[in-house]
Amino acid sequence: MFIKNVFFSVSTNVFSVGLSFVVSVILARMLTPTDRGIMVLVMTIPWTVASIASLGLQQSSVYLIGRKKLDASRVWGNTLVMSFILGVVVVLLLNIYRTDILDSVLDGMPDKYWLPLMILSVIILLDGTTLSVLQALQRFDLVNFQKFVSSVLMLVGYGGVLILARAGLSGAIWTYIIVITLMMILSGLLAAHLTPFRLTFDFKLTRESFRFGLKAYTQALMSVISYRIDVLLLAVLLTPEQVAYYGVATSVAETAWHIPNTIGTVLFSRLSHVDDNEVYDITAKVCRNTFGITAIIIVGLFICCWVLVPLVYGSAYTAAIAPLVALLPGVLFMSIFKVLVRNFSSRDRQAISILGSSVSMILNVGLNLLLIPVWGIVGSAVASSTSYIIASVILLFFFLRDSQLPWQDILVPRRSELVGHLHWAKERIINRWQKAPFYSGRTG
């Protein structure tokens, strides 16, 4: 089941990455660099706000349903209520500083989009809460379906609004808001198909959710800040055009993260259902294979980016190549982090993940403030890449100490495993093909 979930989740992500790449090209071609820079912030701010407001409730849902075997409907309803309350509170607090934020981080974005983006933050929070229940129930087929639909709607929406209607930045922003809202509704319908929907508030359950969730939240928040602080600092210190170039660099570099992200999500659900003595071996196997696959992707990006970026995005975006190259080593090492952090969370050992994420965040902020004035967007990429590597090394050190496994078991892929996975995937594809209604059994 685990391999099946990983295979179809990765397949869906590969498809989504392809469509996201086309979307990023449309945005780069149809918007000016300044508007593209604003769009990067529009697509970053709501997710950051949702992460701040979550308080780890999504991770706790997976843990409580998977490890503690609590009723999914009860956990879902209680978490939805708490997520909505937290989202509204954070949005109201941010509204106090609305003018300062619009004059600094969101400089250049029309004021009329402030309220829709704040509402979108709450919608993203509720959507993530529902998806966490599907993950806890190990219904990754439904999670993948939602992601598939989201990617298709984003492509169709941006294509129609920007290419056909020529609606510009305004059309792009509203397309993003509408699609995310529709995905929240779809997630709710999919979850309601599996478990009864009822809003509730249970004080004891809420306390248990926060007990686990706040530790996971601290780690996740540190990671989000570490991932996105570079964009926010660039928005304050440099121009929207520079943010646009950096946005392209991170968009291309982070395509290598889709596989570790997907595998990590499936792994957390899996580890929450197994005994402690299985956790280390499963994690080690997943980590070495993920690291090997990510390394292949990183090498491919390094070879292709010199031609790919100016050819696809336009000659104006040649400036994105240098920060892209600087980000690649950090992106590679973060594939280790994204797997190991799920191991520590599944064992309720988030303190180690918090340590790694905190060091990464502090280092990232400090190096960004030091290097952006000197090297601009390249300095920001170097700062981020360095902090990612350090965070990964910290988690690797503690995992090796806990598991008593040699480092080769964590970092060196085994040919037999990779071949076995490829053979399994091949068999699955052939079986699916043969079951297709148009298949006649003929070859040649």
Secondary structure, DSSP 8 states (H G I E B T S, - for coil): -HHHHHHHHHHHHHHHHHHHHHHHHHHHHHS-HHHHHHHHHHHHHHHHHHHHHHTTHHHHHHHHHHTS---HHHHHHHHHHHHHHHHHHHHHHHHHTHHHHHHTTTTTS-GGGHHHHHHHHHHHHHHHHHHHHHHHTT-HHHHHHHHHHHHHHHHHHHIIIIIIS--HHHHHHHHHHHHHHHHHHHHHHHHHHHS-------HHHHHHHHHHHHHHHHHHHHHHHHHHHHHHHHHHHS-HHHHHHHHHHHHHHGGGGHHHHHHHHHHHHHHTTS-HHHHHHHHHHHHHHHHHHHHHHHHHHHHHHHHHHHHHH-GGGGGGHHHHHHHHHHHHHHHHHHHHHHHHHHTT-HHHHHHHHHHHHHHHHHHHHHHHHHHTHHHHHHHHHHHHHHHHHHHHHHHHHHH---HHHHHS--HHHHHHHHHHHHHHHHHHHHHSTT--S---
